[in-house]
């Protein structure tokens, strides 16, 4: 007698996202191929028909770091914590590009893929999250140059370098939280596409990216102390440049703020997802 196995047909019920409920991890895992396909397409489109290709990933922060070195290091003569100013600025720009890259690429992703969003069912939060794939590629290339600079200038960060992946991941989560929420808001309010770049540009200059926190006048220091991006930048420089370890409240606050921002962004997305098909 031949034994046969019968597979019970699986029934998929599509229902509206619940209020104040995170997407089910199982649903996201089953749709992981969507994340990969969107991410691969983003990487391909980003560097297709460019003469220098991924060299732009290093060239842009290197040029910016060079400008910051001239303006803040030579002209303004600001402190860089005993680290050569170019290395100091390049590491700061590398960290900034992780946060900024995820946020700016995630924000317009739903509008750019409106045909799929309105016609095909899949966990739509994967669309803005997929932009992190290209940011990871950019980060890997930038880190190669950053490591080369550390060897060239004889900078030994010590054991703290083991914590660097944690801070880079936290920067990505912080940017993803902002980008996911912005992508949902942009479906209804296209003004977000104009407000977000301006807000991020302002944040670039009011965060200690091109200068050390010690260079900030005491009366303005409170604005930097309540900025989670400042905490993460301090942690990145501690782990990569061997600068003093930040206080424990900043280390814990960096993790809490990044994870909290990501979860809040996903909650905002889930709350607004109900209306996507009607207004996109």
N, C-alpha and C positions, 0 to 999 in steps of 0.2 A: 504494500500500500504506500503510495507516494504521499508524503506530507506536503501540504501547501500552506503558505502563510498568506493571510489576508490582511491588507493594510487598510485600516479605517480611514476613510476620506476625512481630511482635515477641513474644518469649516472656519473661515475667516470672517469675523464680524467687524465691519468698519463703523465706528461710532465717533461722535464729536469729542474732541479732547475735553477732559474735565477741567473745571476751574481749580486753579492752584494745585495742579497735579503734574509731577514730572513724568516724562515719557518712560514707558516700561523698558528696562534694560534689555529684556528678551527681544522686544520688537526692534530695538536699535541694532542688536547683534545680528538678527536675521536679515536686516537690510544693510549690512556692512558693505556689501558689494556696491551699493549706491554711493556710499561715502568714498570708496576707492575709485570708482569711475569718475565721479565729479572731481576728485582731487587730482587724478591723472590728467584729466582734460584741462584743468586749471594750470597745471605745470606745463603742458604742451603748448597751450595758447600763449602763456606768458613769455616763452622764449622762442616761439616760432617766428621766422623771418626777422631775427635780430642778428646783426653781424657779430657782436661780441658775446651773445648768449648769456651764460651764467656769470661771465666776468662782471656784468653789471651789478651782480649781488655784492661783490667786493668793491667795485669801483665807486659806487654811490656812497656807501658809508666812509670809504677812505677819503674821498674828496670832501665830504662834509666834515670829517674829523680834521682834515688839513685846514679848512676854513675856520673851524672852531679854535684850532691851535693858534692860528694867526690872530684872530680877533680877541679871544679870551685869554690865551696864554701869553702872546707877545704884546699886543696893544693894551689890553686891560690888566695884564700881569696877575691873573687870578691864580689861586693856589690849586694844585692838583694832587695834594697829599704825598708829595715826594716821588710820584710816578711821572715818567716822560709824558708830556701833554698829549702827544699824538696817540700813544697807547691808551691813555686815560680816556680820550674822546672817542677812540674807535670802539673800545669795549662798551662805553656808554651808548653809542649809536647802535651797536649790535643788539644790546638789550632793548633799546627803544624800538628797533625795527621788528623785533618779535611781537611786542605789544601792538604797535601801530599797524604792522602787516596784517595780523589777524583781524583787527577791528575794521580797517578800511576795505579789505577784500570781502569780508563777510557781509558788510552792510548792504551793498547793492546786489547780492547774489540771488535773492528771491525774485526781484524785479527783472534781472537779466535772464532768469529761467522761468518766466511767467507761464509759458506754454505748458511746460511739464507740471508746474505747481497746480495749475487749474484743471488738468486733464488726467493725470496719473496719480494713483495713490501710493504713497510711501511716507515714512517719517520725514516731514519737511524740514525739521531742524537739522537734518544731515546736510542740507544744501549749504547753509552758512558755515557749519562745522568743517566741511570738506576743504574749505580754503586754507585750513591749517596745514594741509599736506604740502602746499607750495612754500609756506613759511618755514616748515621744517627743512626743506631742501635748501632754502636761502640761508637758514641758520647754520647748517652743516658746512656750507662753503665759507661763510664768514668766520666760523670757529677755527677753520684750518688756518686762515690768515692770522687770527688772534693768537693762536698757539705759536705760530711762527714769530710774531712780534715779541711774545714773552721770552722765547729763546734768544732772539736777537738782542733784546735789551737786558737779558740776564735777570728777569723777574721770576721769582719762585714763590707761588702762592701758598705752598705747603699743603697740609692735609685738607684745608678748606676747599680745595678744588673739587673734592668729592661731592660737595653740596651744590655745585654749579648747575647740574641738571634739574635740581629741585626748583631753583629760582627761575630758570628759563621756562620750566613747565608752569610755574605760577604766573609769569608774565603772559604766557599763552592763554591760560585760563582767564586772566583779567581782561585781555583783549577779546577773547571769545565771548565773555559775558556781555561786554559792550557791543560787539558786532552782532551777536545773535538778537539782542533786543532791538538794535538799530535796524536790522534787516526786517523785522516784523513791523516796526513803526513805519518804515519807508514804503511798505505796501500801500498804506493809506495816505501817509503824509510824505510826499516826495521832497519836501523841504529839508528832511533829514539829510539828504544827499548834499545839501549846501552847508548845513550847520555843522555836521560831523567833521569835515576836513578843517574848517576854521577852528573848531574847539580843540582838535588834536594838535594843530599848529601852535595854538596858544599854550597847550599843555607841554609841548616840547620845550618851550622857553622858560616855563615856570617850574620845571622839574630839573634837578641837578644832574643833567646829562653832559653838558659841556663844561661844567664847573663843579667843584667840590661843595658839599653842604657847608663846610667851614667858611666858604667865601660869602655866604648869605649874611647880610646884616642881622643883628640880633632881633630887631623889631619886626622883621619879616619871617623869622625862622618858624614861627607857629604855623604859617601857611604850608611850609614844607613838611612839618612834623605830622600834619593830618593828611598828607598826600600818600596813599599806599604805593604809588609809583616811586616815590622817593625812598621808601623803605626797601623796595625790591632792588633799586639801583645800588643802594648801600650794600645789600646782600651779595649782589653780583660782583661788585668791586672787591668785597672781602674774599669771595671765593676764587676770583681770577687774578686779582692784582695784589693780593696779600695785604690789603689795607685793614685797619682795625675792625674787629668783629663788632657788628651792630648790637645794641642792647637787646635783651631777650624779648622785650615787648614788641620791638620792631620785627624780629624774626617770626614770632608767633602771629603778630598782626598781619604780616605779609601773606602767610598761608591762609589765615582766616578771611582776609579781605578778598583774596583771589578766588578761593573756593566759593565764598558767599556771593561775589559778583557774578560768577559763572552760573550758579544755581538761580539767582535772581533773574539773570538774562533769559535763561531757559523757561522760567515761570512766566515771564512777560510774553515770550514767544508763544507758549502754549495757550495763554489767555487770549491772544489776538489771532491765533491760527484759525479759529472758527470762521472768520470773515474773509480769509484769503481769496477763496474762489469767487467771491462776490465783488471784490474791489480791485483785484490785481489787474 
